[in-house]
Amino acid sequence: MDWRNPISELRFNMKYFPKRCRRPITLTLLLLMATIYSFSSEEVLPSFGRDTVLVWQTQNLSFESTFVVRIATFYPDRFIEWESREVQGTVYMRSEDIENARGFVNSRLFEGGVDAKSKKTTTLWLSRKLFQELKSKDKAKCQLDGMGSEFKYQGKDQLKVEVNGKLTILPVIKVSDGRGAEFWFLDQEDNPLMAKHTLRNYSRTLTVISTDRPNTLRWIKGKKLSTPPL
């Protein structure tokens, strides 16, 4: 069969089968083709861990910059370093917050100095509890940047991201916050990473994920890496 034009090839070859067999054979082959195409359009995302690098493109009117995160530890606690054009720092998220936190910090990455620790909140990733509530109840009460708010589920979408050098389609969920902002998170309960954030003229969009480059960390090294904050 010519996979570049399977339908015409299928029609041509069906004349060799008895009429009573043509319909079930056609349906089976079409189902097989649909499965093949679905696997090619949505690749499996590699597991995150040490030396995973995430890059977002930030735009605000004519201003453009990049925001970079490098992961030192992903699970059960999460320890990351981040940098923008002007500043950089580290963030440590405790496992209990990754699982159950109702707080989500978006704009300031905890802003507790160069090294920040979570306290009943997460950043860049939703907690598992918030993600589960959004998927099951379409809404979730939260503390957004320190203020009471509510996330509302707006449906599913897809985002093209370069993953280890290959353009990949990633499934996402869309969430609004009641203040005019929209967030896209990866549709993965174990890895609900913020893939996009938009508010009026501002946007931050995930563009690159790499998991295959060693020794990417710049500041979380040596003693800091072996004894992370508790």
N, C-alpha and C positions, 0 to 999 in steps of 0.2 A: 504494500500500500504506500502511496505517496503521501507522507505526513504533511506536506506543504499544502495539499489540496485533498483532504481525506474524504470529503463528502462526494465529490465527483468520482473519485476512484471507487468509493463504496457503491455508488449507483451502477457503475460499469460492471462490477464483479457480482452484484446480486443476481444477475440473470442466470448464473450457474447453480443457484440454489432453488429447491422446490418452493412454490409460492407460500405454502403453509409455514415455511421456516424463515421467510424473509423478514417479517415484522419483528419477531423476538431477537433475531440476529442484529437487525438494525438498531434496536433499542439498546442492546448490550454494548455494541460498538460505540454508539453515541455517548453512553454513560462512561465508558472507558476514556473517550476523548475528553469529556468534561473533567474527569478526575485528573488526567495528565495536565490539562491547561491550568487547573486550580493549583496544583503543586508548583507549577512554574511561575505563577504570579505572586504567591505568598511564600517566601522562603522561611525556614526556621531560623529564629534569631539565636546566635551563639550565647552561651551562658556568660554572664558578667562575673568578673573576678578581678584579682590584682592586675594592674596595667590596662584595664579597659579604659578607653579614652572616648569621651562624648563631646561633641562640638555643636553648639547652637549658633545660628546667625541671628543677630539682633538688629532691628531696624526701627528707627523713630524719625518719621519724616525723611529728611535727607541724610540723617546720621546712620552709619552702619558700623557694626563691630562684631567680634566673635566672643563667645563665652565658652570656656573650656573646663571640663571636669575630668579628673583622673582618679580612678578608684584604687584604693589601697586594700580595703576589705569590703566585701559585699554582703556576706552573711556569716553568722546571724546578726552581728552588729554591722554598721556601715560607716566606713571611714573614707572620706574623699578630700581631695584638694581641688581648688577652683581658682580661676583667674579670668579677669576681664582686661580691657585695655589699661585701666587705671589701677586696679587693686587686685589682691589675691588673698587667699586664706584657706583654712581647713574646716571641715564640719564632721563631727562624730555623732552618729545617730544610734541610740541604744536599741537592742532587739525588741524590748517591750514597746517602744514607740513605733518601730517599723510595723509591728503587728497591730497595735491598738490605739495609736494617737488620734485624737480628734482635731488637733491643730495642724495647719499647713501654712508654712511660711514661704512666700513667693518672692517678695520684693527685696528682702534684706539678708537672706541667708543667715538668720539669727542675729546678725550684727552684734556679736559679743566680743569683738576684737579679732585678731588674726585667727585664733583657734576657738571654735565654738562647739558647744555640746547641746544636744537636743534635750528638751524638757517637755514631755507630753506633746511633742510636735515633730513633724518631718519637713523636709524641703526637697524639691525636685521630684520626689516620689510620694504618691499617696500611701497612707497606711493600708494594710490589708483590710482592716475593718471598714474604712471609708469606701474602698473599692468594692467590697462585697455588698455594702448597702446600696451603692449607686446601681449596681447590676441587678439587685433583687427588688429594690424599692423605688428606683428612679430618682431618689433624692437622699441627701445625708446632711445632718446638722454638723457644722464644723466651726473652728476658730480660724479665720483666714487673716493672716498677718496680725494676729492678736485681737481681732474683732469678731463678734458673733456673726455668723453668716450661714448660708446653706448652698451646697452644691446641688445642681439639678442635671440629671442625665438627659442629653439631647440626641443620642443615637450613636451609630457607628460610622466610621469613615476609614480611609487609608492614607498613609503618608509615605512618599518615596524618600528613602534614606540610603546613603552610601554605607554599606556594611562590609568592612574588610575589603574595600576597593570595588565592591559590586553594588550597583543600584538595586535596592530591594524594596518591595512593597510591604509595609508593616501595618497590621490592623490596629486601630485606635478607637477609643470611646471619646465622645465630645461632651463636655461638661460646662455649664454656665454658673456664674457665682451671684447673680442677682444685681450686680453693679455694672453690667455691660461688658464684662470680660468673658472670654471663652478659653477653656483649657482642653487640650487633647492629651490623653494619657494612653500609653501602650495598653492594649487589651490583653494584659497578662496579670493574673492575680499575684504571682510571685515577683513581678517586675513592672509595676504600674508607673513607669517613668513618664515625666512630663515631656511630651514631644512637641507641643506648641502652646503658645500663650499669646492671645491678641487682646488689645484694649485700645479702641479708637485708632490712632495712628501708630501705635506701638505693636510690634510683634517680635517674638523670639521663637525660632523654629529649629528643631533638631535636624542637622544635615549630615553628620558623620558619626558612625560608631566603629571603633576598631578594638579588636580583642586579640590580635595576633602580633603585637609589637612588644618586645620585652623592655624592661628598664625605662618606663615612661615617667615614673614619679620624680618630682623635683624637690618637694619639701618634706614629704613624709618618708623619711629615711632613717637608717641607723636606729638609735634608741627609740625614736618616735614611732617607728614602724613595729619594733618588737614589743613595746609597752604602750599601746594606745590609751587614751584617756578613758576613765571609767565613769 
